[in-house]
Amino acid sequence: MSHDAAFIALADPTRRAVFERLRAGPRRAGDLGAGLPVSRPAVSQHLKVLREAGLVRVERRGRARIYAIEPSGMAALREYFDAMWDAALAAYKEAVEDDDEN
């Protein structure tokens, strides 16, 4: 999974809202869209984009499709942010040490 695809997928506020509802655990598409100002087909399209970005997985249970967060997709995002955070902290440490020397 590319973190670029994940960021693009999560840039849409409705798609992000659908994704955030999965924090509570796996849910059906209809449940994910409940209360959102979009149609069922639109929710399905948002879920498709999230799946293609590697952020969501789907499992069939009878006629129902159950969506859940894809752990490997979240791990890739976390690795990206961890690397950014490590670089930011290293730069901050260097700046503080430079100030202490002056």
Number of C-alpha atoms within 10 A of each C-alpha: 15 11 20 11 16 21 12 12 23 21 11 11 10 17 19 14 14 21 21 14 16 16 11 9 11 19 18 17 19 16 12 22 22 13 8 12 10 11 12 15 12 14 21 15 13 21 23 16 19 25 20 15 21 22 26 22 19 19 12 10 9 6 6 13 16 18 21 21 23 16 13 13 20 17 14 17 19 13 12 12 13 12 12 12 12 11 12 12 12 12 12 12 12 12 12 11 11 10 9 8 7 5
